[in-house]
Amino acid sequence: MHDIRTLRDDPAAFDAAMQRRGLSGISAQVLQIDNARRTAIHASETAKADQNAASKQVGAAKAAGDDALFERLRSTVAAKKAEMAEMNTQAKALDQQLTDLLLTLPNTLDPDIPPGRDDTDNVEIHRWGTPRSFDFPPVEHYQLPAATGLDFDTAGKLSGSRFVVLRGAMARVHRALAQFMLDLHITEHGLEETNAPVLVREEAMYGTNQLPKFAEDSYQTTNGWWLIPTSEVTLTNSVRETVLDAAQLPIRLTAHSLCFRSEAGSAGKDTAGMLRQHQFEKVEMVSVTAPEHSAAEHTRMTTCAQNVLERLGLPYRVMLLCEGDTGFGAQRTHDLEVWLPGQNAFREISSVSNTGDFQARRMNARYRADGGKPAFVHTLNGSGLAVGRTLIAVLENGQQGDGSVDLPACLHPYLGSKTRVTPEGQLT
């Protein structure tokens, strides 16, 4: 959320920042509500002062026996009390209107974010690995004989489209991937493993900017809880309404969790296979830092995600997202795209974002340095990685001409030293 004081001080700069997001003339709309709110507050304070002044004179008029003045003053006190109540009601309603509007406005972008409208304008900033040359036409993950354990038919009977049941080798490799990612982040990257609820209160969704903008992309229970679309929600909100000591920063967390997304607006997109699911698993990374360290932390987190792909031997590229493709809450985002030979394309497998103090303001998450005044922290989040998409990449990049799949060496210890999935779907 934005600081209204910053907008008041330089509305032109705010409009320029929002123009990069495709929004025009927003400051006038915000300031109109803000000015009306401040006018109502001032009127309430003035009425309160008049009420107090009149109240002090009531006793004197009664003691002097001036009944006419006494009655006039009593009427004034009552009128000012009613006026104050009315202005307070107006101010409260305008304050809520202002908050509701500010909650719909996206974060400002870093100055060097490239211009552009969509993902075709993103800029490649790093590439690793060389896509393998096949002596046979590579196929997509769900077409592999070895992937017989991807059971979409049973999932359809149970839950409908965009769900999958994992069986046998597919379930075990999927689990091994999550375990490998967690172990790498904990033992080498210095993140603290966390296991948090997947059901959260509404304010937690507001805190990490899933609400109000992305309500249709998430699932809500009948008693008001929301199913998390990512454990960014729980990990980041763990510092909400808290004043941290500077010595506690940075806080670096990771979690393996179920994630739930309605995929509203993606009808007909990636319907085959398990690339885009309503329920999936992800290993998430979240960092909470002092503002002066968040840019370096963003680079660090990107490197953590890159390390996962490199250990797995999966070719990838890092994209700096352009203005039109950067998410609502982010100031800067790096997308990691893994090579999928079955699609002959790079596809997103991780998105690492620095949100600055945007989420911290929504959560009232602050820190205090050297006994000074509390300031808002910066929060960052990123996938490290999406487990299902990583399974897809492992299957497609490891596929062999006989329909089997060779598995990355880093997974062998998690699979009882088994190294491949046979064309019949068995680990050997």
C-alpha positions in Angstrom: 0.0 0.0 0.0 1.1 3.5 -0.6 2.0 6.3 1.9 -0.6 9.0 1.5 1.9 11.6 2.7 4.2 10.8 -0.2 1.3 11.2 -2.7 0.3 14.6 -1.1 3.9 15.8 -1.3 4.4 15.0 -5.0 1.2 14.0 -6.8 2.9 14.5 -10.2 5.6 11.9 -9.4 3.0 9.5 -8.2 1.0 9.9 -11.4 4.1 9.3 -13.4 4.8 6.1 -11.4 1.2 4.9 -11.9 1.4 5.8 -15.6 4.1 3.1 -15.9 1.4 0.7 -14.6 -1.1 1.8 -17.2 -3.1 4.0 -14.8 -3.8 7.7 -15.5 -4.7 10.7 -13.2 -5.0 8.6 -10.1 -3.6 11.2 -7.7 -6.5 13.6 -8.3 -9.0 10.9 -7.3 -7.0 9.9 -4.2 -6.5 13.5 -3.1 -10.1 14.4 -3.5 -11.1 11.7 -1.0 -8.2 12.6 1.2 -9.0 16.3 1.3 -12.7 15.5 2.1 -11.6 13.2 4.9 -9.2 15.8 6.3 -11.9 18.5 6.0 -14.3 16.3 8.0 -11.7 15.6 10.6 -11.0 19.4 11.0 -14.7 20.1 11.2 -15.1 17.5 13.9 -12.1 18.9 15.9 -13.6 22.4 15.5 -17.0 21.3 16.7 -15.3 19.6 19.7 -13.5 22.8 20.6 -16.7 24.8 20.4 -18.5 22.2 22.5 -15.9 22.4 25.1 -15.9 26.1 25.2 -19.7 26.3 25.5 -19.7 23.6 28.2 -17.3 25.7 30.3 -19.7 28.6 30.1 -22.9 26.6 31.0 -22.0 26.5 34.7 -21.2 30.1 34.9 -24.5 31.1 33.2 -26.5 28.9 35.6 -24.6 30.3 38.6 -25.4 33.9 37.4 -29.0 33.0 37.0 -29.0 33.9 33.3 -31.6 31.3 32.2 -31.7 32.5 28.6 -27.9 32.3 28.2 -27.9 28.9 30.0 -30.5 27.5 27.5 -28.6 28.9 24.5 -25.4 27.4 25.7 -27.0 24.0 26.3 -28.4 24.1 22.8 -25.0 25.0 21.4 -23.4 22.1 23.3 -26.0 19.6 22.0 -25.6 21.0 18.4 -21.9 20.8 18.5 -22.0 17.3 19.9 -24.3 16.2 17.1 -22.1 18.0 14.5 -19.0 16.3 15.8 -20.6 12.9 15.7 -21.7 13.5 12.1 -18.3 14.7 11.0 -16.7 11.7 12.7 -19.0 9.4 10.8 -18.1 11.1 7.5 -14.4 11.0 8.3 -14.6 7.3 9.1 -16.5 6.5 5.9 -14.0 8.6 3.8 -11.1 6.9 5.5 -12.4 3.5 4.5 -13.0 4.8 1.0 -9.5 6.1 0.8 -8.0 2.8 2.2 -10.2 0.8 -0.3 -8.9 2.8 -3.2 -5.2 2.6 -2.1 -5.5 -1.1 -1.8 -6.4 -1.4 -5.5 -3.3 0.5 -6.6 -0.2 -1.5 -7.7 3.3 -1.0 -6.3 5.6 1.5 -7.9 8.4 0.0 -10.1 12.1 0.3 -9.8 13.4 3.0 -12.1 15.3 0.6 -14.4 12.5 -1.7 -15.1 12.3 -2.0 -18.9 9.2 -0.6 -20.7 6.8 -3.1 -22.3 3.3 -4.4 -22.4 3.6 -8.1 -21.8 6.0 -11.1 -21.5 7.3 -10.6 -25.0 9.0 -7.4 -23.8 10.8 -9.0 -20.9 14.6 -8.9 -20.9 16.9 -11.9 -20.6 19.7 -11.1 -18.1 21.2 -14.6 -17.6 21.2 -18.0 -19.1 22.7 -21.3 -17.9 23.0 -24.7 -19.6 22.6 -25.9 -23.1 19.4 -27.6 -24.2 20.1 -31.2 -24.9 20.1 -32.5 -28.5 17.8 -35.5 -29.0 18.2 -38.2 -31.6 14.4 -38.7 -31.4 11.5 -36.3 -31.2 11.1 -35.3 -27.5 7.6 -35.4 -26.1 5.8 -33.6 -23.4 5.8 -35.1 -19.8 2.3 -36.6 -19.9 3.1 -38.4 -23.2 6.1 -40.3 -21.7 5.7 -44.0 -21.1 7.7 -43.6 -17.9 5.1 -41.1 -16.6 2.3 -43.7 -16.4 2.0 -42.7 -12.7 0.5 -39.3 -13.7 -3.2 -40.3 -13.4 -5.4 -37.5 -14.8 -8.4 -39.8 -15.3 -8.8 -40.7 -11.6 -8.2 -37.1 -10.6 -11.0 -36.1 -13.0 -13.4 -38.4 -11.3 -12.4 -37.1 -7.9 -12.1 -33.4 -8.5 -12.5 -32.5 -12.2 -10.1 -30.9 -14.6 -6.7 -29.5 -13.6 -6.0 -32.0 -10.9 -3.7 -35.0 -11.0 -3.2 -38.1 -8.9 0.5 -39.1 -8.6 1.3 -42.8 -8.3 4.4 -44.9 -7.8 7.6 -43.5 -9.2 5.9 -40.2 -10.1 4.8 -39.6 -6.5 8.2 -40.6 -5.1 10.2 -38.4 -7.5 7.8 -35.5 -6.8 8.4 -36.0 -3.0 12.2 -36.3 -3.5 12.3 -33.0 -5.4 10.5 -31.2 -2.6 12.9 -32.8 0.0 15.9 -31.9 -2.1 14.8 -28.3 -2.5 14.2 -27.9 1.3 17.5 -29.5 2.2 19.4 -27.2 -0.2 17.7 -24.1 1.1 18.2 -25.0 4.8 21.7 -26.4 4.8 23.4 -24.2 2.1 21.2 -21.1 1.7 20.6 -20.4 5.3 16.8 -20.4 5.2 14.7 -21.5 8.2 12.3 -24.3 7.5 8.7 -23.4 8.4 5.5 -25.4 8.4 2.4 -23.1 8.5 -1.3 -23.4 7.9 -2.8 -23.4 4.4 -6.0 -21.7 5.7 -5.6 -18.0 6.6 -7.7 -15.1 7.7 -8.8 -12.5 5.2 -6.3 -9.9 6.7 -3.4 -12.2 5.8 -4.5 -12.2 2.1 -4.8 -8.4 2.2 -1.3 -8.2 3.7 0.4 -9.9 0.8 -1.9 -8.1 -1.8 -3.9 -11.2 -2.9 -6.9 -9.2 -1.9 -8.9 -7.4 -3.1 -7.5 -7.6 -6.6 -7.0 -11.4 -6.9 -10.1 -12.6 -5.0 -11.4 -14.6 -8.0 -8.0 -16.4 -8.3 -8.3 -17.9 -4.8 -10.6 -20.1 -2.9 -12.6 -19.1 0.2 -14.2 -21.5 2.7 -17.8 -21.0 3.9 -16.6 -19.8 7.3 -14.3 -17.1 5.9 -10.9 -18.7 5.7 -8.9 -18.5 2.5 -6.9 -21.3 1.0 -3.4 -20.0 0.3 -2.3 -19.5 -3.3 1.3 -19.7 -2.1 3.0 -19.9 1.3 4.3 -16.4 0.7 1.0 -15.5 2.4 1.8 -17.3 5.7 5.6 -16.7 5.7 5.3 -13.0 5.0 2.4 -12.4 7.4 4.4 -14.0 10.2 5.8 -10.6 10.9 2.6 -8.6 10.5 1.7 -6.1 13.3 5.3 -6.5 14.7 8.1 -4.2 15.5 11.3 -6.2 15.0 14.7 -5.3 16.3 17.2 -4.5 13.6 19.4 -7.4 14.9 16.7 -9.9 13.9 17.0 -9.0 10.2 17.3 -10.4 7.7 14.7 -13.1 8.4 14.9 -15.9 5.8 12.2 -18.5 5.6 11.3 -21.5 3.5 8.3 -23.8 3.4 7.0 -26.7 1.4 3.2 -26.4 1.1 0.1 -27.1 -0.8 -1.1 -24.2 -2.9 -4.5 -23.5 -4.3 -5.5 -21.4 -7.3 -8.7 -21.1 -9.2 -6.8 -20.1 -12.4 -9.5 -17.7 -13.2 -8.9 -16.1 -16.6 -6.8 -19.0 -17.9 -9.5 -21.0 -19.5 -8.1 -23.1 -22.4 -4.5 -22.3 -21.4 -2.1 -25.2 -20.6 -5.0 -27.6 -20.2 -2.9 -30.7 -21.1 -0.7 -32.3 -18.4 0.1 -30.8 -15.0 1.6 -27.5 -15.9 -1.3 -25.4 -14.6 -3.2 -27.0 -11.8 -5.8 -25.9 -9.2 -3.8 -27.7 -6.4 -0.1 -28.0 -6.5 3.0 -27.9 -4.3 5.7 -25.4 -4.0 8.8 -24.7 -2.0 8.6 -21.0 -1.2 11.3 -18.6 0.0 10.5 -15.3 1.9 13.0 -12.7 3.2 12.3 -9.8 5.5 15.1 -7.1 5.4 16.0 -3.6 6.2 15.3 -1.3 3.2 19.0 -0.7 2.3 19.6 -4.5 1.9 16.6 -5.6 -0.1 18.1 -5.1 -3.5 21.1 -7.4 -2.6 18.6 -9.8 -1.0 16.7 -10.0 -4.3 19.9 -11.0 -6.1 20.6 -13.6 -3.4 17.2 -15.1 -3.5 17.4 -15.4 -7.3 20.7 -17.2 -6.9 19.1 -19.6 -4.5 16.5 -20.6 -7.0 19.1 -20.8 -9.8 21.1 -23.2 -7.6 18.2 -25.6 -7.5 18.0 -25.8 -11.3 21.7 -26.1 -11.7 22.0 -28.9 -9.3 19.3 -30.7 -11.2 21.1 -30.0 -14.5 18.1 -28.2 -16.0 18.9 -25.4 -18.6 17.2 -22.1 -17.7 17.2 -18.4 -18.3 16.5 -15.4 -16.0 14.2 -12.7 -17.3 13.8 -9.2 -15.9 10.1 -8.5 -16.2 9.0 -5.4 -18.1 6.6 -2.8 -16.8 3.5 -4.5 -18.2 4.4 -8.0 -16.9 5.6 -7.1 -13.4 3.1 -8.3 -10.8 0.7 -6.0 -8.8 2.7 -6.1 -5.6 6.3 -6.1 -7.0 8.8 -3.4 -7.6 11.1 -5.7 -9.5 10.8 -9.4 -10.5 13.1 -12.0 -12.0 11.4 -14.9 -13.6 13.3 -18.1 -14.0 12.3 -20.1 -17.1 13.3 -23.7 -17.4 13.8 -25.4 -20.8 11.1 -27.9 -21.7 12.1 -29.9 -24.8 8.6 -31.4 -25.2 7.3 -27.9 -25.8 10.6 -26.6 -27.4 10.2 -23.6 -25.1 11.3 -22.0 -21.9 8.5 -21.9 -19.3 8.3 -20.1 -16.0 9.3 -22.2 -12.9 10.1 -19.5 -10.4 9.2 -15.8 -9.9 11.4 -13.9 -7.4 10.1 -10.4 -6.4 11.1 -7.5 -4.2 8.0 -5.7 -3.0 9.8 -3.0 -1.1 7.7 -1.7 1.8 4.4 -2.2 -0.2 3.3 -5.4 1.8 4.9 -4.1 5.0 2.6 -1.1 5.0 -0.5 -3.4 4.5 0.7 -5.6 7.4 2.1 -2.9 9.6 5.4 -4.8 9.8 8.2 -2.6 11.1 11.7 -2.6 12.6 13.6 -0.4 14.9 17.3 0.4 14.5 19.5 1.8 17.3 16.5 2.8 19.4 15.2 5.1 16.6 11.7 5.5 15.3 10.2 2.3 13.8 10.4 2.1 10.0 8.7 -0.4 7.6 10.7 -3.5 6.6 11.1 -4.7 3.0 9.7 -8.1 2.0 10.7 -10.4 -0.8 9.3 -13.7 -2.0 10.2 -16.3 -4.6 9.6 -19.9 -5.6 12.4 -22.2 -4.9 10.8 -24.0 -6.8 7.3 -25.0 -8.0 7.6 -28.8 -7.4 5.2 -30.0 -10.1 6.8 -27.9 -12.8 10.2 -29.1 -11.7 8.9 -32.7 -12.1 7.8 -31.8 -15.6 11.3 -30.4 -16.4 13.1 -33.4 -15.0 10.9 -35.8 -17.0 11.2 -34.0 -20.3 14.9 -33.2 -20.0 15.8 -36.7 -18.9 13.7 -38.7 -21.4 15.3 -41.4 -23.4 14.4 -42.9 -26.8 13.0 -46.1 -25.2 10.5 -44.0 -23.1 12.5 -44.2 -19.9 13.7 -41.2 -17.9 17.2 -40.7 -16.5 17.0 -38.8 -13.1 19.4 -36.1 -11.9 22.2 -37.4 -9.7 21.3 -35.1 -6.8 18.0 -37.0 -6.4 19.6 -40.5 -6.2 20.2 -40.3 -2.4 16.5 -39.5 -1.9 15.4 -42.5 -4.1 17.3 -45.3 -2.5 20.1 -44.9 -5.1 17.7 -45.5 -7.9 18.7 -43.6 -11.0 15.9 -43.9 -13.6 12.3 -44.6 -14.3 11.7 -47.4 -16.7 9.3 -47.2 -19.7 6.9 -49.2 -17.5 7.0 -46.5 -14.8 9.2 -48.3 -12.3 12.2 -46.9 -10.4 15.4 -48.8 -10.9 
